[in-house]
Amino acid sequence: MQQVQNTSTPVTGITLVGSYLPRTRLLRKAIAAANSWANPGLVSRGRGHRAVCSHDEDAITMAVAAARAALAAGDCDAIKALYFASTTPPFADRQNAGIISEALSLPASLRTLDASGSLRCATSSLIAALSSGETQLLVAADKRRTQPASAMEMTVGDAAAAVVTGQQELMATYLGSYSTSVDMTDHYRAQHAEFDYQLEERWIREEGFLKLIPQAIEKLLAQRELDPSEIAHLVLPGTDGRTGAAIAKRCDIAQTTVCNNLELECGNSGSAHPLLMLNYALENAQPGEKILLVGFGQGCDVLLFETTELVTQLHSEKPVQNLLDGGVEDDNYQRYLSINQLVQLDWGMRAERDNKTSQSAFYRHRKTVTGFIGGRCEHCDTPQFPRRPICANPECRRPGEQHDEPFKDKPASVKSFTEDWLALCYNPPLKYGNVRFEGGGVVMMEFTDFDVGEVQVGTPLRMEFRIKDEDSKRGFRRYFWKAGPSYSGR
């Protein structure tokens, strides 16, 4: 089955973009060193690093971070729908997009939708969002588990990317798309399987990449009556340099237009990778240039954009490049295995506890917990978290006179801290302390993304939506906000 999508007036396109990469970058040579005794072929793949989630990150937390980056300069109230694309959503039957929406404090009237089932679920959702003409937020994220010593362990990475579509203040105009649906099995993951099963690389390259992608590109260019020489940026996620060059050659597109696939810098981030590469291409594109975006997975999506003058806003900020440059190298392969539950460490009696969640209490306080919304006294103007029935100011103590006060975007700093090696933490030590918020308010909370000894009194902080705890017995994950370093790239 195939489908051609044309745009019609009014013109739609991309208005805002945002990306997220975890701070930790696992060196591939550390993976190869640990496993080359079993698979000597890994040594040749040991260049670069892969972005890996911390113990308190997953596809939802990364999606929130990418969406916050996209919406930092936008009007959240204008968003009419939120799509979440992922092949690794934490919940199979609890809407993940709904959690993201509440963490972003978007209106309850918002339409939300989870999209999954294929690595091109993000590009297919992007076509739907662009075709609607509405202001919509699409965010994609993947945290894929990989079997130790496998080829995929060396190539994938964790990441998220977001785009906002609409009709006003476009940085890239949508010119059309072409899609095919072909049940070409390059890889798959069964319903209850832990890891993807990937077929032979030559099969994927020859029958998948080099046939399906060129056919779709040629159909779209013919439909739009475009010469291949007009393409300035060819975004081909999931392909290596040699395959990307071969695809460009078959389509008569200059090989110099093939964009960096970011494999050495962060790894292939699955369903998020097309959007991550698109965001990277946008910050390196000049006004008036055409970008061809490909999504591949049991078929192919090809989308065509033309940049506007507003794309120059990304030139000085370079948000994706800042994320790539802001990573911290790690060669502790054993820690990576533990965080991803690929080995089970003995955490002692501290881990032997029942973490059952009170769903009724969570529902009543979800604005506080998920949205990180406190209160501000209408009488004395004192901000406080959590919001209480009686003002926390001892000189006021007025009951029931507070309005909502969001805390997640407030600048903050460390007031006091503790590094606790005795408390249970799956990436010890447990770091926590008092956080002072600009304009008033002090909250005791956990710190995240800090190395040992890095937290200091006065350190600038940024709030991060993270996994707070997990009820492994019942398969329920709880989220809250933690204080992370406010460094370049976030």
Order of alpha helices (4+ residues) and beta strands (2+ residues): beta-beta-beta-alpha-beta-alpha-beta-alpha-beta-alpha-beta-alpha-beta-beta-beta-beta-alpha-beta-alpha-alpha-beta-beta-alpha-alpha-beta-alpha-alpha-alpha-beta-beta-beta-beta-beta-beta-beta-beta-beta
